[in-house]
Amino acid sequence: MSNYVINNTQLVCVAQFVAKAGKRDALVAALVSLIADTRQEPGCIRYELNVSADDDNKVAFVEKFVDRAAFDKHCAKEAIQDYFHNVMPELVESHHVEVFNQVMA
């Protein structure tokens, strides 16, 4: 018998960004500007921005939403689309976004 359950309803997203040279502070500022509104979205459980302890140019959002629909609605928001299409190309060297289901142990 297993001692865990995978939560297939809630969705966790880890979005990592590597800032272009000299652009880390501008990247962090751009990402911080998304936090307050996102935390007010129905379905947002967690929306936390982090700076790497090992590499000053790496930042990551750890996000949690009640379900895929809430996450998809978040991703479709004008501010998020603007970030990915207009802001990110100026500030980000590379990025990786991955979606997970939490293991409840």
Rosetta blueprint (number, residue, H / E / L):
1 M L
2 S L
3 N L
4 Y L
5 V E
6 I E
7 N L
8 N L
9 T L
10 Q L
11 L E
12 V E
13 C E
14 V E
15 A E
16 Q E
17 F E
18 V E
19 A E
20 K L
21 A L
22 G L
23 K L
24 R H
25 D H
26 A H
27 L H
28 V H
29 A H
30 A H
31 L H
32 V H
33 S H
34 L H
35 I H
36 A H
37 D H
38 T H
39 R H
40 Q L
41 E L
42 P L
43 G L
44 C E
45 I E
46 R E
47 Y E
48 E E
49 L E
50 N E
51 V E
52 S L
53 A L
54 D L
55 D L
56 D L
57 N L
58 K E
59 V E
60 A E
61 F E
62 V E
63 E E
64 K E
65 F E
66 V L
67 D L
68 R H
69 A H
70 A H
71 F H
72 D H
73 K H
74 H H
75 C H
76 A H
77 K L
78 E H
79 A H
80 I H
81 Q H
82 D H
83 Y H
84 F H
85 H H
86 N H
87 V H
88 M H
89 P H
90 E H
91 L H
92 V E
93 E E
94 S E
95 H E
96 H E
97 V E
98 E E
99 V E
100 F E
101 N L
102 Q L
103 V E
104 M E
105 A L
